[in-house]
C-alpha cells in the first residue's frame, strides 16, 4: 500500500501537544504545526528529534497543511496514523495476501452492525460471512510486546460487543490487531489501562471471535503486512 501521497515531505519532530498537534522543522528549517491523527497516548512512539514523514493536505485552506503519518523512533518505524491500518489490511485482503484469508470472495468496508461500524464484512463461497474489525497497535512495552489499547476506549469495547453479537447470529467474527510498530513481535491487552476490555476479549474468544495479530513493514513511501504474530489474551500485560 502506498502510505504517502506523491505530495509528501520529511522533517524533525520538535514536540507533540494538545494530542492532535505537533511542531515539526522541515528540511528548509521552517517550523510548521502539523495534524497528529492519533487519539491515543502514543507511549514509547516518539521523541523530540525524531525523523517524521508528512503528507500534504489536499485542502489548501486547512489550518494544518501537513499530517504526521510515520515516525522513525530510534531504529524502529511507527505508523502514527491509526486509520491507515484499515487500508493496510484492506489491501492485503483484496490481494488475498493475508494468511488465513486466501478464500475471501469480496471485501465490503465500513459495515453497520449492532449499533457499531465494523471495518469489513467478508464473504466466502462455502462459509458464513465474517465481520472483521481492525485495531492499530503502536504501544511497545517490554520484551517487544505491543499493548492495546494505549488509552481507555469505549469505542473499542463497543466494537468487541458487536463482534460477540455477530457470533450469536451465526456469522464469523474476527479482530485483527495490526502492529504498526516494527519493534512489536506479539500483542496482548493492556490490563491496567483497560481491564474491562481485557476481560471481554477473553470472553469474545470463548464465543468464537477470532483474535488475530499481524505486523507491517515500511519501505517508504509504501507499507505492507509482513507476517502474522501471536496475540496473548490469557492474562494480558500491565504497562509498568
Secondary structure, DSSP 8 states (H G I E B T S, - for coil): -B-S-SSEEEEEEEEEETTTEEEEEETTS-EEEEEE---S--TTS--TT-EEEEEE-S-TT-SS-EEEEEEEETTEEEE--TTHHHHHHHHHHHTT-STT-TT--EEEEEEEETTEEEEEEEE-SSS--EEEEEEEE-EE-GGGEEEE-SS--HHHHHHHHHHHHHHHTT-EEEEEEEE-BTT--EEEEETTT-HHHHHHHHHHHHTT-EEEEEEEEEETTEEEEEEE-EEEEEEEE---
